[in-house]
């Protein structure tokens, strides 16, 4: 999941992290209620089954080396 920070509709920063990590950050208060709602909306839109399949494929994608 990509988390972007915007000012005047321009990206001023952000980071990529797993949905689980972003949800934990949101629940920890970093992004407030809007962050929690955004993560929940993303999970609902993409679907838990798709997210789980992506999580299973991720380690193999990270370990593949292309030269």
Gaussian input, Z-matrix of N, CA and C with variables (Angstrom, degrees):
# hf/3-21g

backbone

0 1
 N
 C     1     B1
 C     2     B2     1     A1
 N     3     B3     2     A2     1     D1
 C     4     B4     3     A3     2     D2
 C     5     B5     4     A4     3     D3
 N     6     B6     5     A5     4     D4
 C     7     B7     6     A6     5     D5
 C     8     B8     7     A7     6     D6
 N     9     B9     8     A8     7     D7
 C    10    B10     9     A9     8     D8
 C    11    B11    10    A10     9     D9
 N    12    B12    11    A11    10    D10
 C    13    B13    12    A12    11    D11
 C    14    B14    13    A13    12    D12
 N    15    B15    14    A14    13    D13
 C    16    B16    15    A15    14    D14
 C    17    B17    16    A16    15    D15
 N    18    B18    17    A17    16    D16
 C    19    B19    18    A18    17    D17
 C    20    B20    19    A19    18    D18
 N    21    B21    20    A20    19    D19
 C    22    B22    21    A21    20    D20
 C    23    B23    22    A22    21    D21
 N    24    B24    23    A23    22    D22
 C    25    B25    24    A24    23    D23
 C    26    B26    25    A25    24    D24
 N    27    B27    26    A26    25    D25
 C    28    B28    27    A27    26    D26
 C    29    B29    28    A28    27    D27
 N    30    B30    29    A29    28    D28
 C    31    B31    30    A30    29    D29
 C    32    B32    31    A31    30    D30
 N    33    B33    32    A32    31    D31
 C    34    B34    33    A33    32    D32
 C    35    B35    34    A34    33    D33
 N    36    B36    35    A35    34    D34
 C    37    B37    36    A36    35    D35
 C    38    B38    37    A37    36    D36
 N    39    B39    38    A38    37    D37
 C    40    B40    39    A39    38    D38
 C    41    B41    40    A40    39    D39
 N    42    B42    41    A41    40    D40
 C    43    B43    42    A42    41    D41
 C    44    B44    43    A43    42    D42
 N    45    B45    44    A44    43    D43
 C    46    B46    45    A45    44    D44
 C    47    B47    46    A46    45    D45
 N    48    B48    47    A47    46    D46
 C    49    B49    48    A48    47    D47
 C    50    B50    49    A49    48    D48
 N    51    B51    50    A50    49    D49
 C    52    B52    51    A51    50    D50
 C    53    B53    52    A52    51    D51
 N    54    B54    53    A53    52    D52
 C    55    B55    54    A54    53    D53
 C    56    B56    55    A55    54    D54
 N    57    B57    56    A56    55    D55
 C    58    B58    57    A57    56    D56
 C    59    B59    58    A58    57    D57
 N    60    B60    59    A59    58    D58
 C    61    B61    60    A60    59    D59
 C    62    B62    61    A61    60    D60
 N    63    B63    62    A62    61    D61
 C    64    B64    63    A63    62    D62
 C    65    B65    64    A64    63    D63
 N    66    B66    65    A65    64    D64
 C    67    B67    66    A66    65    D65
 C    68    B68    67    A67    66    D66
 N    69    B69    68    A68    67    D67
 C    70    B70    69    A69    68    D68
 C    71    B71    70    A70    69    D69
 N    72    B72    71    A71    70    D70
 C    73    B73    72    A72    71    D71
 C    74    B74    73    A73    72    D72
 N    75    B75    74    A74    73    D73
 C    76    B76    75    A75    74    D74
 C    77    B77    76    A76    75    D75
 N    78    B78    77    A77    76    D76
 C    79    B79    78    A78    77    D77
 C    80    B80    79    A79    78    D78
 N    81    B81    80    A80    79    D79
 C    82    B82    81    A81    80    D80
 C    83    B83    82    A82    81    D81
 N    84    B84    83    A83    82    D82
 C    85    B85    84    A84    83    D83
 C    86    B86    85    A85    84    D84
 N    87    B87    86    A86    85    D85
 C    88    B88    87    A87    86    D86
 C    89    B89    88    A88    87    D87
 N    90    B90    89    A89    88    D88
 C    91    B91    90    A90    89    D89
 C    92    B92    91    A91    90    D90
 N    93    B93    92    A92    91    D91
 C    94    B94    93    A93    92    D92
 C    95    B95    94    A94    93    D93
 N    96    B96    95    A95    94    D94
 C    97    B97    96    A96    95    D95
 C    98    B98    97    A97    96    D96
 N    99    B99    98    A98    97    D97
 C   100   B100    99    A99    98    D98
 C   101   B101   100   A100    99    D99
 N   102   B102   101   A101   100   D100
 C   103   B103   102   A102   101   D101
 C   104   B104   103   A103   102   D102
 N   105   B105   104   A104   103   D103
 C   106   B106   105   A105   104   D104
 C   107   B107   106   A106   105   D105
 N   108   B108   107   A107   106   D106
 C   109   B109   108   A108   107   D107
 C   110   B110   109   A109   108   D108
 N   111   B111   110   A110   109   D109
 C   112   B112   111   A111   110   D110
 C   113   B113   112   A112   111   D111
 N   114   B114   113   A113   112   D112
 C   115   B115   114   A114   113   D113
 C   116   B116   115   A115   114   D114
 N   117   B117   116   A116   115   D115
 C   118   B118   117   A117   116   D116
 C   119   B119   118   A118   117   D117
 N   120   B120   119   A119   118   D118
 C   121   B121   120   A120   119   D119
 C   122   B122   121   A121   120   D120
 N   123   B123   122   A122   121   D121
 C   124   B124   123   A123   122   D122
 C   125   B125   124   A124   123   D123
 N   126   B126   125   A125   124   D124
 C   127   B127   126   A126   125   D125
 C   128   B128   127   A127   126   D126
 N   129   B129   128   A128   127   D127
 C   130   B130   129   A129   128   D128
 C   131   B131   130   A130   129   D129
 N   132   B132   131   A131   130   D130
 C   133   B133   132   A132   131   D131
 C   134   B134   133   A133   132   D132
 N   135   B135   134   A134   133   D133
 C   136   B136   135   A135   134   D134
 C   137   B137   136   A136   135   D135
 N   138   B138   137   A137   136   D136
 C   139   B139   138   A138   137   D137
 C   140   B140   139   A139   138   D138
 N   141   B141   140   A140   139   D139
 C   142   B142   141   A141   140   D140
 C   143   B143   142   A142   141   D141
 N   144   B144   143   A143   142   D142
 C   145   B145   144   A144   143   D143
 C   146   B146   145   A145   144   D144
 N   147   B147   146   A146   145   D145
 C   148   B148   147   A147   146   D146
 C   149   B149   148   A148   147   D147
 N   150   B150   149   A149   148   D148
 C   151   B151   150   A150   149   D149
 C   152   B152   151   A151   150   D150
 N   153   B153   152   A152   151   D151
 C   154   B154   153   A153   152   D152
 C   155   B155   154   A154   153   D153
 N   156   B156   155   A155   154   D154
 C   157   B157   156   A156   155   D155
 C   158   B158   157   A157   156   D156
 N   159   B159   158   A158   157   D157
 C   160   B160   159   A159   158   D158
 C   161   B161   160   A160   159   D159
 N   162   B162   161   A161   160   D160
 C   163   B163   162   A162   161   D161
 C   164   B164   163   A163   162   D162
 N   165   B165   164   A164   163   D163
 C   166   B166   165   A165   164   D164
 C   167   B167   166   A166   165   D165
 N   168   B168   167   A167   166   D166
 C   169   B169   168   A168   167   D167
 C   170   B170   169   A169   168   D168
 N   171   B171   170   A170   169   D169
 C   172   B172   171   A171   170   D170
 C   173   B173   172   A172   171   D171
 N   174   B174   173   A173   172   D172
 C   175   B175   174   A174   173   D173
 C   176   B176   175   A175   174   D174
 N   177   B177   176   A176   175   D175
 C   178   B178   177   A177   176   D176
 C   179   B179   178   A178   177   D177
 N   180   B180   179   A179   178   D178
 C   181   B181   180   A180   179   D179
 C   182   B182   181   A181   180   D180
 N   183   B183   182   A182   181   D181
 C   184   B184   183   A183   182   D182
 C   185   B185   184   A184   183   D183
 N   186   B186   185   A185   184   D184
 C   187   B187   186   A186   185   D185
 C   188   B188   187   A187   186   D186
 N   189   B189   188   A188   187   D187
 C   190   B190   189   A189   188   D188
 C   191   B191   190   A190   189   D189
 N   192   B192   191   A191   190   D190
 C   193   B193   192   A192   191   D191
 C   194   B194   193   A193   192   D192
 N   195   B195   194   A194   193   D193
 C   196   B196   195   A195   194   D194
 C   197   B197   196   A196   195   D195
 N   198   B198   197   A197   196   D196
 C   199   B199   198   A198   197   D197
 C   200   B200   199   A199   198   D198

   B1=1.4362
   B2=1.5209
   B3=1.3092
   B4=1.4573
   B5=1.5229
   B6=1.3142
   B7=1.4573
   B8=1.5228
   B9=1.3134
   B10=1.4597
   B11=1.5171
   B12=1.3099
   B13=1.4468
   B14=1.5232
   B15=1.3319
   B16=1.4545
   B17=1.5222
   B18=1.3203
   B19=1.4564
   B20=1.5147
   B21=1.3189
   B22=1.4649
   B23=1.5231
   B24=1.3312
   B25=1.4684
   B26=1.5254
   B27=1.3372
   B28=1.4560
   B29=1.5164
   B30=1.3256
   B31=1.4652
   B32=1.5248
   B33=1.3191
   B34=1.4609
   B35=1.5257
   B36=1.3142
   B37=1.4622
   B38=1.5054
   B39=1.3046
   B40=1.4475
   B41=1.5161
   B42=1.3235
   B43=1.4567
   B44=1.5183
   B45=1.3242
   B46=1.4599
   B47=1.5196
   B48=1.2979
   B49=1.4637
   B50=1.5243
   B51=1.3276
   B52=1.4583
   B53=1.5236
   B54=1.3155
   B55=1.4647
   B56=1.5267
   B57=1.3279
   B58=1.4658
   B59=1.5319
   B60=1.3383
   B61=1.4642
   B62=1.5273
   B63=1.3205
   B64=1.4682
   B65=1.5248
   B66=1.3222
   B67=1.4699
   B68=1.5309
   B69=1.3351
   B70=1.4708
   B71=1.5233
   B72=1.3266
   B73=1.4697
   B74=1.5184
   B75=1.3365
   B76=1.4722
   B77=1.5207
   B78=1.3354
   B79=1.4664
   B80=1.5269
   B81=1.3253
   B82=1.4594
   B83=1.5201
   B84=1.3339
   B85=1.4544
   B86=1.5136
   B87=1.3321
   B88=1.4620
   B89=1.5175
   B90=1.3159
   B91=1.4623
   B92=1.5207
   B93=1.2991
   B94=1.4479
   B95=1.5227
   B96=1.3010
   B97=1.4626
   B98=1.5270
   B99=1.3318
   B100=1.4622
   B101=1.5265
   B102=1.3140
   B103=1.4561
   B104=1.5158
   B105=1.3152
   B106=1.4627
   B107=1.5282
   B108=1.3208
   B109=1.4725
   B110=1.5236
   B111=1.3286
   B112=1.4594
   B113=1.5293
   B114=1.3265
   B115=1.4633
   B116=1.5310
   B117=1.3191
   B118=1.4704
   B119=1.5300
   B120=1.3383
   B121=1.4635
   B122=1.5292
   B123=1.3353
   B124=1.4714
   B125=1.5261
   B126=1.3208
   B127=1.4728
   B128=1.5283
   B129=1.3273
   B130=1.4628
   B131=1.5330
   B132=1.3331
   B133=1.4608
   B134=1.5292
   B135=1.3234
   B136=1.4613
   B137=1.5200
   B138=1.3055
   B139=1.4601
   B140=1.5153
   B141=1.3188
   B142=1.4646
   B143=1.5233
   B144=1.3319
   B145=1.4697
   B146=1.5241
   B147=1.3266
   B148=1.4662
   B149=1.5190
   B150=1.2986
   B151=1.4655
   B152=1.5257
   B153=1.3140
   B154=1.4717
   B155=1.5231
   B156=1.3230
   B157=1.4663
   B158=1.5309
   B159=1.3265
   B160=1.4685
   B161=1.5265
   B162=1.3250
   B163=1.4609
   B164=1.5285
   B165=1.3256
   B166=1.4635
   B167=1.5301
   B168=1.3371
   B169=1.4598
   B170=1.5245
   B171=1.3062
   B172=1.4704
   B173=1.5256
   B174=1.3313
   B175=1.4733
   B176=1.5286
   B177=1.3276
   B178=1.4611
   B179=1.5289
   B180=1.3222
   B181=1.4623
   B182=1.5199
   B183=1.3226
   B184=1.4700
   B185=1.5288
   B186=1.3460
   B187=1.4397
   B188=1.5228
   B189=1.3238
   B190=1.4638
   B191=1.5217
   B192=1.3139
   B193=1.4564
   B194=1.5130
   B195=1.3124
   B196=1.4595
   B197=1.5176
   B198=1.3176
   B199=1.4739
   B200=1.5110
   A1=107.26
   A2=117.21
   A3=122.27
   A4=109.11
   A5=115.59
   A6=121.62
   A7=106.40
   A8=116.11
   A9=120.95
   A10=110.33
   A11=115.99
   A12=122.59
   A13=107.80
   A14=115.88
   A15=121.57
   A16=111.04
   A17=114.37
   A18=122.41
   A19=106.35
   A20=117.20
   A21=122.10
   A22=111.49
   A23=115.86
   A24=123.69
   A25=113.86
   A26=118.20
   A27=122.07
   A28=109.00
   A29=115.60
   A30=120.73
   A31=109.04
   A32=115.90
   A33=120.16
   A34=111.80
   A35=116.63
   A36=121.32
   A37=110.44
   A38=114.55
   A39=119.22
   A40=111.08
   A41=115.41
   A42=120.48
   A43=109.78
   A44=115.47
   A45=122.58
   A46=107.92
   A47=116.43
   A48=121.28
   A49=108.64
   A50=115.26
   A51=119.06
   A52=109.27
   A53=114.98
   A54=119.88
   A55=110.03
   A56=116.06
   A57=120.41
   A58=110.72
   A59=116.48
   A60=119.97
   A61=111.70
   A62=116.36
   A63=120.06
   A64=110.20
   A65=117.18
   A66=120.78
   A67=109.90
   A68=117.12
   A69=120.60
   A70=111.03
   A71=116.95
   A72=120.90
   A73=110.11
   A74=116.04
   A75=120.14
   A76=110.79
   A77=116.40
   A78=119.86
   A79=111.45
   A80=116.60
   A81=121.10
   A82=112.96
   A83=116.82
   A84=120.90
   A85=114.98
   A86=118.14
   A87=120.42
   A88=112.98
   A89=117.36
   A90=120.04
   A91=113.33
   A92=117.30
   A93=120.82
   A94=113.39
   A95=115.15
   A96=122.25
   A97=111.64
   A98=117.39
   A99=120.27
   A100=111.06
   A101=117.43
   A102=121.43
   A103=112.11
   A104=115.78
   A105=120.46
   A106=109.91
   A107=116.63
   A108=120.83
   A109=111.11
   A110=117.48
   A111=120.95
   A112=110.95
   A113=117.27
   A114=121.12
   A115=109.87
   A116=116.50
   A117=120.01
   A118=111.42
   A119=117.28
   A120=121.00
   A121=110.60
   A122=116.67
   A123=120.52
   A124=110.84
   A125=116.12
   A126=120.55
   A127=110.09
   A128=117.39
   A129=121.31
   A130=111.45
   A131=116.75
   A132=120.98
   A133=111.90
   A134=116.89
   A135=120.96
   A136=110.78
   A137=116.74
   A138=121.72
   A139=111.89
   A140=115.25
   A141=120.90
   A142=112.43
   A143=117.84
   A144=120.38
   A145=110.90
   A146=117.33
   A147=121.33
   A148=110.58
   A149=117.20
   A150=121.70
   A151=110.07
   A152=117.31
   A153=120.91
   A154=110.37
   A155=118.01
   A156=121.03
   A157=110.87
   A158=117.07
   A159=120.81
   A160=111.10
   A161=117.01
   A162=121.05
   A163=110.76
   A164=116.55
   A165=120.67
   A166=111.17
   A167=117.62
   A168=121.71
   A169=112.57
   A170=117.73
   A171=121.46
   A172=114.40
   A173=121.07
   A174=119.06
   A175=113.26
   A176=117.24
   A177=119.31
   A178=110.82
   A179=117.61
   A180=120.94
   A181=110.26
   A182=118.00
   A183=121.33
   A184=111.37
   A185=117.51
   A186=120.98
   A187=114.04
   A188=117.11
   A189=118.67
   A190=108.48
   A191=115.41
   A192=121.41
   A193=108.66
   A194=116.44
   A195=121.26
   A196=108.20
   A197=115.01
   A198=118.77
   A199=109.43
   D1=138.24
   D2=175.50
   D3=-101.13
   D4=131.62
   D5=175.90
   D6=-112.94
   D7=121.23
   D8=-178.75
   D9=-117.59
   D10=142.44
   D11=176.51
   D12=-107.29
   D13=126.39
   D14=-174.77
   D15=-116.63
   D16=144.14
   D17=169.06
   D18=-134.64
   D19=125.74
   D20=-176.69
   D21=51.15
   D22=44.13
   D23=178.85
   D24=62.04
   D25=18.07
   D26=175.70
   D27=-116.45
   D28=137.82
   D29=179.85
   D30=-71.47
   D31=124.15
   D32=178.41
   D33=-111.67
   D34=-1.60
   D35=178.56
   D36=166.85
   D37=176.72
   D38=178.69
   D39=163.17
   D40=-176.32
   D41=179.36
   D42=-159.81
   D43=160.81
   D44=174.03
   D45=-106.67
   D46=138.35
   D47=178.61
   D48=-158.69
   D49=164.89
   D50=176.38
   D51=-66.47
   D52=156.43
   D53=178.14
   D54=-59.63
   D55=-38.76
   D56=179.66
   D57=-60.96
   D58=-42.86
   D59=179.42
   D60=-67.09
   D61=-42.74
   D62=-179.85
   D63=-64.81
   D64=-40.02
   D65=178.23
   D66=-62.77
   D67=-42.32
   D68=178.86
   D69=-63.96
   D70=-40.74
   D71=177.88
   D72=-63.40
   D73=-43.73
   D74=179.54
   D75=-63.22
   D76=-45.44
   D77=-179.75
   D78=-67.01
   D79=-23.95
   D80=177.26
   D81=-76.49
   D82=-5.46
   D83=175.16
   D84=100.56
   D85=-1.69
   D86=-175.73
   D87=-64.36
   D88=-38.15
   D89=-174.96
   D90=-111.89
   D91=5.32
   D92=177.66
   D93=67.23
   D94=-170.38
   D95=-177.42
   D96=-62.91
   D97=-35.47
   D98=178.72
   D99=-62.74
   D100=-38.30
   D101=178.24
   D102=-65.07
   D103=-44.50
   D104=178.37
   D105=-61.50
   D106=-45.34
   D107=179.39
   D108=-63.80
   D109=-38.32
   D110=-179.56
   D111=-65.88
   D112=-42.77
   D113=178.94
   D114=-64.43
   D115=-45.77
   D116=179.06
   D117=-61.94
   D118=-40.71
   D119=178.72
   D120=-64.56
   D121=-39.26
   D122=178.10
   D123=-63.57
   D124=-45.17
   D125=179.11
   D126=-60.98
   D127=-43.73
   D128=179.40
   D129=-64.79
   D130=-39.80
   D131=-177.62
   D132=-70.24
   D133=-46.31
   D134=-176.58
   D135=-77.41
   D136=-38.23
   D137=-179.39
   D138=96.31
   D139=137.17
   D140=-176.74
   D141=-62.95
   D142=-37.10
   D143=-179.70
   D144=-63.02
   D145=-43.80
   D146=178.68
   D147=-64.43
   D148=-41.36
   D149=179.69
   D150=-62.97
   D151=-43.95
   D152=179.87
   D153=-63.94
   D154=-42.33
   D155=177.70
   D156=-62.16
   D157=-41.63
   D158=177.45
   D159=-63.30
   D160=-39.10
   D161=179.05
   D162=-64.62
   D163=-37.79
   D164=179.45
   D165=-68.28
   D166=-35.61
   D167=-179.01
   D168=-78.80
   D169=-23.97
   D170=-173.30
   D171=-56.69
   D172=-47.70
   D173=-179.12
   D174=-58.73
   D175=-38.63
   D176=-179.77
   D177=-69.89
   D178=-33.06
   D179=177.61
   D180=-70.81
   D181=-37.32
   D182=-179.94
   D183=-70.38
   D184=-32.22
   D185=-177.49
   D186=-85.51
   D187=-11.35
   D188=179.07
   D189=-78.71
   D190=136.12
   D191=-176.12
   D192=-116.86
   D193=124.09
   D194=178.65
   D195=-112.23
   D196=125.43
   D197=179.08
   D198=-118.08

